[in-house]
Amino acid sequence: MHINGGCHCGNISYQADVDSNNVVICHCTDCQIISGAPYRTTLYTSENDFTLNSGTLKTYIKTAESGNLREQNFCPECGSQIYATSVGDTNRSFGIRVGTINQRDQLIPKTQYFCDSAQSWVQDLSSMKKIGKE
């Protein structure tokens, strides 16, 4: 599947070829804190299948609980998170943030990671009050 997307302010745009089956939800505490949300939804693709069309990403290196270094890439203007990847490896996998993808409605998560850290209330939102459009 071919996707495209970008940041909130329009400074960053990208495109990628992806397998739509590689969408995951991560409940780890790092994802909760860095996203400001109870979990983060990510689509994995190869570094070779990702093209940055405009802008220059800012990079932040985070040491994960595992001790692995994770490169977080985001827009330096609006702060939108674009992707994360390992540090220094070749043939890296990019974890694109699904919220920045224009085709996000077609990208249904298949797996959840670090469920022990999940907020208990996120598993069933069906009974919550729903209010129209934005």
Wavefront OBJ file of the C-alpha trace (Angstrom):
o trace
v 0.000 0.000 0.000
v 1.267 3.481 -0.805
v 0.712 6.098 1.910
v 1.528 9.757 2.409
v 1.334 12.099 5.320
v 2.929 14.880 7.268
v 2.981 17.013 10.344
v 0.281 19.269 11.763
v 1.767 22.559 10.467
v 2.606 21.272 6.960
v 6.391 21.696 7.282
v 7.022 17.935 6.987
v 5.603 15.690 4.270
v 6.507 12.116 3.406
v 5.433 9.059 1.462
v 6.053 5.357 1.972
v 5.235 1.916 0.686
v 3.926 -0.215 3.531
v 2.281 -3.492 4.446
v -0.997 -2.467 6.094
v -0.788 -5.586 8.303
v 2.147 -4.041 10.226
v 0.042 -1.696 12.395
v 0.454 -2.041 16.164
v -0.668 -0.349 19.352
v 2.026 0.149 21.984
v 1.038 0.638 25.636
v 4.582 1.050 27.031
v 5.105 3.929 29.426
v 7.591 5.593 27.044
v 4.915 5.714 24.319
v 2.357 7.043 26.781
v 4.634 9.846 27.960
v 6.130 10.904 24.615
v 2.751 10.888 22.847
v 0.778 12.421 25.705
v -1.799 9.670 25.170
v -2.633 6.300 26.754
v -1.020 4.439 23.824
v 0.591 5.046 20.452
v -0.408 3.528 17.119
v 2.468 2.774 14.763
v 2.912 1.378 11.252
v 6.261 -0.313 10.601
v 8.020 -0.116 7.265
v 11.553 -0.371 5.929
v 13.774 2.703 5.898
v 14.226 2.047 2.155
v 10.457 2.339 1.614
v 10.159 5.760 3.293
v 10.774 9.090 1.524
v 10.854 12.474 3.238
v 9.403 14.888 0.664
v 9.722 18.191 2.499
v 11.169 19.655 5.664
v 13.958 18.564 7.958
v 13.187 16.381 10.963
v 14.532 17.034 14.439
v 15.853 13.957 16.227
v 15.741 13.046 19.904
v 17.519 9.913 21.185
v 15.692 8.075 23.978
v 17.082 5.157 25.970
v 14.232 2.664 26.281
v 13.569 0.598 29.416
v 15.305 -2.267 27.576
v 18.465 -0.148 27.278
v 18.081 0.143 23.489
v 18.526 3.567 21.950
v 15.493 4.806 20.007
v 15.673 7.709 17.568
v 12.494 9.807 17.742
v 11.967 12.026 14.665
v 9.532 14.929 14.695
v 8.725 18.293 13.135
v 10.862 21.036 14.714
v 8.083 23.591 14.164
v 4.907 21.945 15.525
v 6.352 18.916 17.345
v 4.337 16.292 15.437
v 5.975 12.898 15.861
v 6.667 11.347 12.463
v 8.555 8.105 13.167
v 10.953 6.291 15.489
v 13.759 3.917 14.609
v 16.824 2.223 16.055
v 20.121 4.095 16.275
v 22.992 3.296 13.954
v 21.667 0.132 12.351
v 21.539 -0.380 8.611
v 18.296 -1.467 6.946
v 16.333 0.063 9.809
v 12.631 -0.310 10.403
v 10.716 2.963 10.716
v 7.750 3.098 13.086
v 5.586 5.731 11.396
v 3.045 7.400 13.678
v -0.352 6.483 12.250
v -1.921 9.811 13.226
v 0.316 11.556 10.667
v -0.739 9.271 7.793
v -3.463 10.566 5.453
v -4.829 7.030 4.928
v -5.049 6.314 8.696
v -8.689 5.225 8.436
v -7.514 2.202 6.409
v -4.819 1.154 8.899
v -6.339 -1.132 11.515
v -4.029 -2.322 14.308
v -3.399 -6.077 14.392
v -1.294 -6.383 17.579
v -0.908 -4.693 20.966
v 2.444 -4.499 22.779
v 3.300 -3.993 26.458
v -0.264 -4.608 27.606
v 0.863 -4.804 31.247
v 1.348 -1.017 31.063
v -2.023 -0.388 29.404
v -4.450 1.936 31.121
v -7.367 -0.247 32.233
v -10.031 1.999 30.723
v -8.735 1.880 27.114
v -9.886 -1.679 26.473
v -13.570 -0.789 26.187
v -14.625 2.686 25.138
v -17.927 1.568 23.595
v -20.075 2.723 26.534
v -18.658 6.254 26.596
v -20.773 9.206 25.523
v -20.122 10.124 21.870
v -20.357 13.676 20.588
v -20.438 14.475 16.822
v -17.682 16.010 14.765
v -14.598 17.990 15.837
l 1 2 3 4 5 6 7 8 9 10 11 12 13 14 15 16 17 18 19 20 21 22 23 24 25 26 27 28 29 30 31 32 33 34 35 36 37 38 39 40 41 42 43 44 45 46 47 48 49 50 51 52 53 54 55 56 57 58 59 60 61 62 63 64 65 66 67 68 69 70 71 72 73 74 75 76 77 78 79 80 81 82 83 84 85 86 87 88 89 90 91 92 93 94 95 96 97 98 99 100 101 102 103 104 105 106 107 108 109 110 111 112 113 114 115 116 117 118 119 120 121 122 123 124 125 126 127 128 129 130 131 132 133 134
